[in-house]
Amino acid sequence: MPAKDPISTVDPEIWPFMQAEVRRQQNTLELIASENHVSAAVLEALGTVFTNKYAEGYPGKRYYAGCANMDAVEELARQRVKKLFGCDHVNVQPHSGASANIAVYLAALQPGETILSLDLAHGGHLSHGLKVNVSGLLYNIVPYGVDPRTEQFNYDHIRELAREHKPKLVISGASAYPRTIDFDRFSEIAHEVGATHMADIAHIAGLVAVGLHPSPISSSDFVTTTTHKTLRGPRGGLIMCKEAWAKKIDSRVFPGSQGGPLMHCIASKAVAFAEALKPEFKTYQQQILANAQALAEALQSKGNRLVSGGTDNHLMLVDLRPAYPQVSGRMAEGWLEASNIIVNKNMIPFDERKPVETSGLRIGTPALTTRGLKEAHMRTIADLIDRVLRAEGDPKVIESVRGSVAELCEQFPL
Ligand SMILES: *Cc1c(COP(=O)(O)O)cnc(C)c1O
């Protein structure tokens, strides 16, 4: 039998970091748009004996004996996704969002074929065609960007690119795009040139699930997502598709690009999907949006420029240049971290600074909304952020802001 002792006794070297991380999450304001705090039930599922089991294959068709409980859990996870998103078919095995995307590429493309996808520097994701990612190594990438004037998608321009380059796959979806995405228009553009359309809803899956962002399910060929962002599940990915693609997609996940599924993660995903099917989850998503609106308006009222002039979803991109010309994204991220406000530096469209420096900050509300913060707290946080940036990291200001952050964090325990 494995040791019954707690981690603190079995591994006293690791334990202090685990405790420290709990304290860090408790004592900081988490505004990274891709992060969240999972429920105790989702967390508990991750720590179950499902991690012990090999379950290569799919429910009813496993390569190992003893998979009855695995089958039941994976089947439940699938059924819940179908209810949540209304898709024909789902594969819940991808280890991550990036893994989900790789499986779609293997299903939809031959090496060397062309993908039309959003430029990383305009809010795209590395798994959509970064040169040193498998997407950029195996496929010919044609990037589209946002319109220089509106900083939003110009669908006519994307259509022109599609007609000119004849991609086999068009990808929509982003990591740093604050506006509603017209997925149906992307499907139309793809299908007009004989391509398939993959919508990657990694960031906005929670909003899509409750109908607060248009769903790509009916028009697109593939929908991929992570499960750990607005969806508030464990780290992982999933793929939804039409029945016609089901067999191909499943075979490209396993054995195409993965071995045994992480069954403890799949069990935890199932718990998260059950949570997402409850009415409270819609209320939570509505509050994410209300908080994002409040934060965006408060930041703007202090003279901050937001890329595209605002937000329709859970995140915003602050262009630091007009309000704080001397401050780069890297500097701002560092000073805010010292103040216990956690955000990430981000390229803004047409950024003159390098990716390690950047002129922007990406700020999102999913994690703080989980903690229970509301609009009034967002206005306080905008004020704290503005004070740190205006003072250009003055240690006295950082010290004072840390105090205000501590008060807020104490009010909202994890
Ligand atoms: C976060 C994200 C992913 C990848 O997620 P990982 O689980 O980190 O691999 C994929 N696509 C988009 C658009 C994302 O924002």
The ligand as a Tripos MOL2 file, in Angstrom:
@<TRIPOS>MOLECULE
LIG
   15    15     1     0     0
SMALL
NO_CHARGES

@<TRIPOS>ATOM
      1 C1         -5.4270   29.0880  -23.5850 C.3       1 LIG1
      2 C2         -5.6410   28.8260  -25.0420 C.ar      1 LIG1
      3 C3         -5.3050   27.6040  -25.6360 C.ar      1 LIG1
      4 C4         -4.4390   26.5420  -25.0420 C.3       1 LIG1
      5 O1         -4.5840   26.0770  -23.8500 O.3       1 LIG1
      6 P1         -3.5380   25.1530  -23.1040 P.3       1 LIG1
      7 O2         -4.4310   24.3330  -22.2600 O.co2     1 LIG1
      8 O3         -2.6380   26.0650  -22.3770 O.co2     1 LIG1
      9 O4         -2.8120   24.3360  -24.1120 O.co2     1 LIG1
     10 C5         -5.6640   27.3800  -26.9550 C.ar      1 LIG1
     11 N1         -6.2900   28.3300  -27.6630 N.ar      1 LIG1
     12 C6         -6.5910   29.5230  -27.1410 C.ar      1 LIG1
     13 C7         -7.2820   30.5310  -27.9950 C.3       1 LIG1
     14 C8         -6.2520   29.8240  -25.8230 C.ar      1 LIG1
     15 O5         -6.5130   31.0450  -25.3310 O.3       1 LIG1
@<TRIPOS>BOND
     1     1     2 1
     2     2     3 ar
     3     2    14 ar
     4     3     4 1
     5     3    10 ar
     6     4     5 1
     7     5     6 1
     8     6     7 2
     9     6     8 1
    10     6     9 1
    11    10    11 ar
    12    11    12 ar
    13    12    13 1
    14    12    14 ar
    15    14    15 1
@<TRIPOS>SUBSTRUCTURE
     1 LIG1         1 GROUP 0 **** ****
